[in-house]
Structure formats: structure tokens, C-alpha cells
Amino acid sequence: MLRTQPTEKPAPRARAIAFYLPQFHPTPENDEWWGRGFTEWTNVVAGTPRFKGHGQPHLPADLGFYDLRVPETRQQQADLARAAGIEAFCYYHYWFKGKRLLNRPLDEVLGSGAPDFPFCLCWANESWSRAWSGREHDLLVQQTYDDADDAAHIAWLCGVFQDSRYLRVDGRPLFLFYMPEKLPDATRLLAQWRTESLRRIGIEPCFCAVQTGFSTRDAAGLCALGFDGVVQFEPNRSHFPTPRNPAGRAVSFLRHALPARWYDALRNNARLGQRNINTVVDYASYVDRSMVGSALDDTTYPVVFPSWDNSARRTSATIIENHDAGQYRRWLEDAVNRVGSRSAEQRLVFINAWNEWAEGCHLEPDRRHGLAFLDATAEALGSR
């Protein structure tokens, strides 16, 4: 009797990296700021429909309301991601003058050697406030910068870069800056960190700037500061179609009429922020707009997202409704095609996000869609 040999899975057509939020466990700081036992799930279960047909709350399926202190949970996440063709997680990293927040999951990954799954870091270099409740100016912890702290930071990072699982691009550890324009002197910092990395580990990292909808520089302008590449974050305000609701159309008008910094200040006004001014747009229309654009240069990396609805977290929310696995697959396939002519190492595509549950932005299976978005990811990457 002939035995059928198992066929190997084809290699993915691109290197897919999913942003990963490590806030699904209690911390002393969140206990103090938000109440004892607070985790990201506290925000998630508070989600309620704001209009007929609104798909809140987003509730987890296969992995349940997990705790990232549990090793089995971290392993299950890695197994699901690997099966979908995702190459790595990009953990958000929080550093405030040597103090790290939400650090336990990464510390346990580093300390235990498990899961055996690649990762990189994105420094979320911004102050923490009560912006979720419309109180942007009520600071919880402030992001500051100085030479001594910069030196301590890169010294710590070099230890992480040496982990065998740390994601590399052409042999260089990949590191992202979420708010590059908030660095007082990005050019000086990058030069300092490259010099120190060469001294400590013998190689320069690949430093990428995240370009958000509130960036004042384009990709070329960010690279001119000294960054090796640019990650074009999504959602991006420039891709928003006309909102479906009147309040959303007013917000959209202001978003396009005002300079980014003025609109950001208005959006974060405490009195306006507590008025539940929602912006509601259609997912397929958003995807269409995002796919119409100029070709990317070889150091610019696209981002896609499966869904977005931050009404569980914010009083004035952005809701991208009617998200659909088929539309998401179409968008991800387009992103894969955009990087397809590059060398295999440089075919980076980012997905926002693996587990941003309170922003309605997650590949992890939920009770409405199950594994549909993970299946679509695998199909778009050609890994099945």
C-alpha cells in the first residue's frame, strides 16, 4: 500500500508582521490609573452598539479572555499566526526613562525561549494619558528624552536584538519608532544608536519610522532624518471615504481642512472628546481608497488591517463598519503584490493588528467571524 507523503506548505509570498498589544494582563500602574484588575479586556467588554447594526462588542472565540502571563496562551497565539503564514509579531514596547510598562509578556518570552516564534519591537514613544475618556491632557506618564536615557535604552535593546528569534532584515535587527517626529533630534539619536549597536553587537539595526495619518513628513522626509525605511500605518486619515453619518462628515471636513496638528488638538479637546462624536465609514470603500496610490519605493512598507472600531475604548470613536474577510484578503494581496519585486528579505508587509481588541482590530478569532480573517491571511500570502 502506497503511503502519501505530506506536502510541505509553500513559503509565504511576503514577510507578514502583525502588530501585537501586550496589555492583556494586570499591572500595578493600570491598577492605580484605571482600577484594580484592569486589562485590555476591561475596555473590550464595555463595548456596546451605538446604532442599529453596530457590531459591538467584539468578543474572543478560540483563545477566550486570555491572560498573557500564561505560557500556553502565548504558544497558542504563535501557533495560530504561524499557520496563517505570519512570520513575526511586532510587540509594542514602552520605555519611560528606564521604566518599562506592559513588559511582562516580552520578559517571559525572552526568559523562557518560548514560543519559538520570531518577533521585533515597535517603540510606542508617546505619553500616556486619559485620552480614552476624552481627557488627553490628563497625563499618566510622560515620555521624555535625554542623552543618558537614550544610551541606557539602546544598551537594553542590544540585549534583545541578540535573541535568536529577533526578526532581521538583511541580517539587521528590525526596530520601529511609532512617533518618529516626537523625537527631539531623530538624526542624532539614530546615529548614536547605530554607533552603540556596532560597538555592542557588531551590527547596525534597521530603524524604521512609522508614518501615521498625523505625520507632517512624507516617506522621503522621514528617511531624510536617518531612518532606513518607513512603515505606512493604517488606518490613515487620508484614506477615509465620506462618512455615512452627519457628525462623521463634519469631522471629515475638519480633518481635511485643518493642518494635522490643529485637527489633533481639536480632536483631543476634553469637552468635545466626551460627546460621543462618531465617524462611521465603510470598510470596502476604505480599502478601495487605500489601494489607489503611487508605487512604493523599496524602503516603504505597506500596512493593512482586518477591521477597525475603537468605540469600546474611546467616547468619540472611528467605526469602519462592514468589515469582510474577502475585502481584507483583496487588500492584503494588493500589499503583497506591491512588495513582490523586492528581494525576499525586503518583502515586508505589516498587519494592524494581531490583538487590538478594544480598537476592533484583530486577526485573532472572534465569535462573529471565527477564523475567517486568519484563513484570508493565509490565502493572500499563498501559504496554503
C-alpha positions as CSV (number, residue, x, y, z in Angstrom):
1,M,0.0,0.0,0.0
2,L,1.4,3.4,-1.0
3,R,1.8,6.0,1.7
4,T,1.1,9.6,0.7
5,Q,3.9,11.8,1.8
6,P,2.8,15.1,3.4
7,T,3.4,18.0,1.2
8,E,5.3,21.0,2.6
9,K,3.5,24.3,2.9
10,P,4.6,26.8,0.3
11,A,6.7,29.7,1.6
12,P,4.6,32.9,2.0
13,R,4.9,35.4,-0.8
14,A,5.8,38.1,1.7
15,R,7.1,38.5,5.2
16,A,3.9,39.4,7.2
17,I,4.4,41.0,10.6
18,A,1.5,41.6,12.9
19,F,1.4,44.4,15.5
20,Y,0.9,42.9,19.0
21,L,-0.5,44.7,22.1
22,P,0.8,43.3,25.4
23,Q,-1.9,44.8,27.7
24,F,-3.8,41.6,28.4
25,H,-2.6,41.2,31.9
26,P,-2.9,43.3,35.1
27,T,-0.1,45.7,36.1
28,P,0.4,47.9,39.2
29,E,0.3,51.1,37.0
30,N,-3.0,50.2,35.4
31,D,-4.4,49.1,38.8
32,E,-3.7,52.6,40.0
33,W,-4.9,54.5,36.9
34,W,-7.9,52.5,35.9
35,G,-8.9,50.3,38.8
36,R,-7.7,47.1,40.3
37,G,-7.6,44.2,37.9
38,F,-7.8,46.4,34.7
39,T,-6.6,44.8,31.5
40,E,-7.5,45.5,27.9
41,W,-10.4,43.1,28.3
42,T,-12.0,45.7,30.7
43,N,-12.3,48.0,27.7
44,V,-13.4,45.3,25.3
45,V,-16.4,44.1,27.3
46,A,-17.6,47.7,27.9
47,G,-18.3,48.0,24.1
48,T,-22.0,48.4,23.3
49,P,-23.8,49.1,20.0
50,R,-24.1,52.9,19.2
51,F,-26.5,52.4,16.3
52,K,-28.6,49.7,14.7
53,G,-26.4,47.1,13.2
54,H,-23.3,48.2,15.0
55,G,-21.2,45.1,15.7
56,Q,-20.2,45.7,19.3
57,P,-18.9,44.1,21.4
58,H,-16.0,42.2,19.8
59,L,-15.7,39.1,21.8
60,P,-13.0,36.4,21.5
61,A,-13.6,32.9,20.4
62,D,-10.9,30.2,20.3
63,L,-8.4,31.9,22.7
64,G,-11.0,33.2,25.1
65,F,-10.4,36.1,27.5
66,Y,-6.8,35.2,27.9
67,D,-4.0,36.3,30.2
68,L,-0.6,36.9,28.6
69,R,1.1,35.8,31.8
70,V,0.1,32.2,30.8
71,P,2.7,30.5,28.6
72,E,0.2,28.3,26.9
73,T,-1.7,31.4,25.7
74,R,1.5,32.8,24.1
75,Q,2.2,29.5,22.4
76,Q,-1.4,29.2,21.1
77,Q,-1.1,32.7,19.6
78,A,2.2,31.8,17.9
79,D,0.7,28.5,16.5
80,L,-2.3,30.4,15.0
81,A,-0.1,33.0,13.5
82,R,2.4,30.5,12.0
83,A,-0.5,28.5,10.5
84,A,-1.7,31.7,8.7
85,G,1.7,32.4,7.2
86,I,2.6,35.3,9.6
87,E,6.3,35.4,10.1
88,A,6.6,37.5,13.3
89,F,4.8,39.6,15.9
90,C,5.8,43.2,16.4
91,Y,5.4,43.9,20.1
92,Y,4.7,47.4,21.2
93,H,7.5,48.5,23.6
94,Y,7.1,51.2,26.3
95,W,10.1,52.9,27.8
96,F,10.0,55.9,30.1
97,K,13.4,56.9,31.5
98,G,14.4,53.3,32.1
99,K,11.0,52.2,33.3
100,R,9.2,49.7,31.0
101,L,5.4,49.3,31.1
102,L,3.4,46.2,29.9
103,N,6.8,44.4,29.9
104,R,5.9,41.1,31.5
105,P,4.9,39.2,28.3
106,L,8.0,40.1,26.5
107,D,10.2,39.4,29.5
108,E,8.8,35.9,29.8
109,V,9.2,35.3,26.1
110,L,12.9,36.4,26.4
111,G,13.5,34.5,29.6
112,S,11.8,31.2,28.6
113,G,12.8,31.0,25.0
114,A,9.2,30.2,24.1
115,P,7.3,30.4,21.9
116,D,9.9,29.7,19.2
117,F,8.4,32.4,17.0
118,P,10.1,35.5,15.5
119,F,9.4,39.0,16.9
120,C,10.5,42.6,16.7
121,L,9.8,45.7,18.7
122,C,8.0,49.0,18.0
123,W,8.7,51.7,20.5
124,A,5.4,53.5,21.2
125,N,7.2,56.7,22.2
126,E,4.4,58.8,23.4
127,S,3.0,59.9,26.7
128,W,0.1,58.0,28.3
129,S,-3.0,60.0,29.2
130,R,-6.7,59.5,29.8
131,A,-7.4,60.1,26.1
132,W,-9.7,57.1,26.0
133,S,-12.2,59.1,28.1
134,G,-11.6,62.3,26.2
135,R,-9.1,63.7,28.7
136,E,-6.0,63.9,26.6
137,H,-4.3,66.4,28.8
138,D,-4.6,64.4,32.0
139,L,-1.2,62.8,31.8
140,L,-0.5,59.4,33.5
141,V,3.2,59.1,32.5
142,Q,5.1,61.5,30.3
143,Q,7.5,60.5,27.5
144,T,10.8,62.4,27.9
145,Y,14.2,62.2,26.3
146,D,17.8,62.8,27.3
147,D,21.2,61.6,26.3
148,A,21.8,59.4,29.3
149,D,18.4,57.7,28.9
150,D,19.0,57.2,25.2
151,A,22.2,55.4,26.0
152,A,20.6,53.2,28.6
153,H,17.8,52.4,26.2
154,I,19.9,51.2,23.3
155,A,22.1,49.2,25.8
156,W,19.0,47.3,26.8
157,L,17.8,46.9,23.3
158,C,21.1,45.4,22.1
159,G,20.5,42.6,24.6
160,V,17.1,41.9,23.0
161,F,18.5,42.2,19.4
162,Q,20.8,39.3,20.2
163,D,17.9,36.9,20.8
164,S,18.0,34.2,18.0
165,R,14.3,34.8,17.4
166,Y,14.6,38.5,16.8
167,L,13.4,39.4,13.3
168,R,16.2,40.6,10.9
169,V,16.1,42.2,7.5
170,D,19.3,41.5,5.6
171,G,20.9,40.4,8.8
172,R,19.9,43.6,10.7
173,P,17.5,43.6,13.7
174,L,14.3,45.5,12.7
175,F,13.2,48.2,15.1
176,L,10.2,50.6,14.7
177,F,9.6,54.1,16.1
178,Y,5.8,54.7,16.4
179,M,6.1,58.5,16.8
180,P,9.4,59.4,15.0
181,E,8.6,63.1,14.8
182,K,8.3,63.4,18.5
183,L,12.0,62.6,18.9
184,P,13.7,65.9,19.7
185,D,16.6,65.1,17.4
186,A,16.0,61.9,15.5
187,T,19.1,62.2,13.4
188,R,21.4,62.4,16.4
189,L,19.6,59.6,18.2
190,L,19.8,57.3,15.2
191,A,23.5,58.0,14.8
192,Q,24.1,57.4,18.5
193,W,22.2,54.1,18.5
194,R,23.9,52.9,15.3
195,T,27.3,53.6,16.8
196,E,26.4,51.9,20.1
197,S,24.9,48.9,18.4
198,L,28.1,48.4,16.3
199,R,30.1,48.6,19.5
200,R,28.0,46.2,21.4
201,I,26.7,43.6,18.9
202,G,28.7,44.3,15.8
203,I,25.8,45.3,13.5
204,E,23.6,48.3,12.9
205,P,19.8,47.8,13.4
206,C,17.3,48.5,10.6
207,F,15.5,51.5,12.0
208,C,12.0,52.2,10.5
209,A,9.7,55.2,11.1
210,V,6.0,54.6,11.4
211,Q,4.1,57.1,9.2
212,T,0.7,57.8,10.6
213,G,-2.1,60.0,9.3
214,F,-0.8,62.8,11.6
215,S,2.8,62.7,10.3
216,T,3.9,66.0,8.8
217,R,6.6,64.4,6.7
218,D,6.2,62.0,3.8
219,A,8.3,58.9,3.5
220,A,11.2,60.7,1.8
221,G,11.2,63.3,4.6
222,L,11.3,60.7,7.3
223,C,14.2,58.8,5.6
224,A,16.0,62.2,5.3
225,L,16.1,62.2,9.1
226,G,18.2,59.0,9.0
227,F,15.6,56.2,9.1
228,D,16.2,53.1,7.0
229,G,12.6,52.7,6.0
230,V,9.0,53.8,6.6
231,V,6.0,51.8,7.6
232,Q,2.8,53.3,6.3
233,F,0.4,52.8,9.2
234,E,-3.3,52.2,8.8
235,P,-5.9,53.4,9.4
236,N,-4.7,56.6,7.8
237,R,-6.9,59.7,7.7
238,S,-6.0,60.4,4.1
239,H,-7.8,57.2,3.0
240,F,-11.1,57.8,4.8
241,P,-14.1,57.8,2.4
242,T,-17.1,60.1,3.0
243,P,-18.5,59.1,6.4
244,R,-22.1,57.7,6.5
245,N,-23.3,59.8,9.4
246,P,-23.7,63.6,9.6
247,A,-21.3,64.0,12.6
248,G,-18.8,61.9,10.8
249,R,-19.0,64.1,7.7
250,A,-18.4,67.2,9.9
251,V,-15.4,65.5,11.4
252,S,-14.1,64.5,8.0
253,F,-14.4,68.1,6.7
254,L,-12.3,69.4,9.7
255,R,-9.8,66.5,9.2
256,H,-9.1,67.6,5.7
257,A,-9.5,71.4,6.1
258,L,-7.2,71.8,9.1
259,P,-3.5,71.2,9.5
260,A,-2.9,67.9,11.2
261,R,-1.6,69.4,14.4
262,W,-4.7,71.7,14.7
263,Y,-7.1,68.9,14.0
264,D,-5.3,66.7,16.5
265,A,-5.7,69.4,19.2
266,L,-9.4,69.8,18.4
267,R,-9.9,66.1,18.5
268,N,-8.3,65.8,21.9
269,N,-10.3,68.7,23.4
270,A,-11.6,67.4,26.7
271,R,-15.1,68.8,26.3
272,L,-15.6,67.7,22.7
273,G,-13.9,64.3,23.4
274,Q,-16.7,63.3,25.8
275,R,-19.6,64.0,23.4
276,N,-19.6,60.6,21.5
277,I,-18.9,62.2,18.1
278,N,-18.6,59.1,16.0
279,T,-17.1,58.8,12.5
280,V,-18.7,55.9,10.6
281,V,-17.2,54.8,7.2
282,D,-17.5,51.7,5.0
283,Y,-14.7,49.1,5.1
284,A,-14.8,48.2,1.3
285,S,-14.7,51.9,0.4
286,Y,-11.8,52.4,2.7
287,V,-9.9,49.5,1.1
288,D,-10.6,50.9,-2.4
289,R,-9.2,54.3,-1.5
290,S,-6.1,52.8,0.2
291,M,-5.3,50.7,-2.9
292,V,-5.3,53.7,-5.2
293,G,-1.9,55.3,-4.9
294,S,1.6,55.7,-6.3
295,A,4.0,52.8,-6.3
296,L,6.1,52.3,-3.1
297,D,9.8,52.8,-3.1
298,D,11.9,49.9,-1.9
299,T,12.2,51.2,1.7
300,T,8.5,51.9,2.2
301,Y,6.3,49.1,3.7
302,P,2.5,48.8,3.5
303,V,0.1,48.1,6.3
304,V,-3.4,46.6,6.1
305,F,-6.0,46.0,8.8
306,P,-8.8,43.4,9.1
307,S,-11.3,45.7,10.9
308,W,-11.4,48.9,13.0
309,D,-13.8,50.1,15.6
310,N,-12.4,51.8,18.7
311,S,-15.8,52.7,20.3
312,A,-15.1,50.2,23.1
313,R,-12.1,52.4,24.0
314,R,-13.0,55.9,23.1
315,T,-16.0,58.1,23.7
316,S,-15.6,59.8,20.3
317,A,-14.9,56.8,18.0
318,T,-13.9,55.9,14.5
319,I,-16.0,53.0,13.3
320,I,-15.1,51.3,10.0
321,E,-18.1,49.0,9.5
322,N,-19.0,46.1,7.3
323,H,-15.5,44.6,7.5
324,D,-15.3,41.5,5.4
325,A,-12.6,38.8,5.1
326,G,-12.9,38.8,1.4
327,Q,-12.2,42.5,1.1
328,Y,-9.4,42.2,3.6
329,R,-7.9,39.4,1.5
330,R,-8.1,41.6,-1.6
331,W,-6.3,44.4,0.3
332,L,-3.6,42.1,1.7
333,E,-3.0,40.6,-1.8
334,D,-2.5,44.1,-3.2
335,A,0.0,44.9,-0.4
336,V,1.9,41.6,-1.2
337,N,2.0,42.5,-4.9
338,R,3.4,45.9,-4.1
339,V,6.4,44.4,-2.5
340,G,6.7,41.4,-4.8
341,S,9.5,42.7,-6.9
342,R,11.8,43.3,-4.0
343,S,14.4,40.8,-2.6
344,A,12.9,38.2,-0.3
345,E,14.3,39.9,2.8
346,Q,12.7,43.2,1.9
347,R,9.2,41.9,1.2
348,L,7.7,43.2,4.4
349,V,4.0,43.7,4.9
350,F,2.5,44.7,8.2
351,I,-0.9,43.9,9.6
352,N,-2.6,46.0,12.2
353,A,-3.2,44.1,14.3
354,W,-2.9,40.7,15.9
355,N,-4.9,41.6,19.1
356,E,-6.0,45.2,19.3
357,W,-9.4,44.0,20.6
358,A,-10.6,47.4,22.1
359,E,-10.0,49.0,18.8
360,G,-11.9,46.3,17.0
361,C,-8.7,45.5,15.1
362,H,-7.6,41.9,15.4
363,L,-6.8,38.8,13.5
364,E,-7.4,36.6,16.5
365,P,-10.7,34.7,16.0
366,D,-13.9,36.3,17.4
367,R,-17.4,35.0,17.9
368,R,-18.8,36.6,14.6
369,H,-16.1,35.6,12.1
370,G,-14.2,32.8,13.7
371,L,-11.0,32.0,11.8
372,A,-12.1,33.8,8.6
373,F,-9.5,36.6,8.7
374,L,-6.7,34.2,9.6
375,D,-7.8,32.0,6.7
376,A,-7.9,35.0,4.4
377,T,-4.4,35.9,5.6
378,A,-3.0,32.5,4.7
379,E,-4.7,32.7,1.3
380,A,-3.4,36.1,0.4
381,L,0.1,35.2,1.5
382,G,-0.1,32.0,-0.6
383,S,0.9,29.9,2.4
384,R,-1.8,27.3,1.9
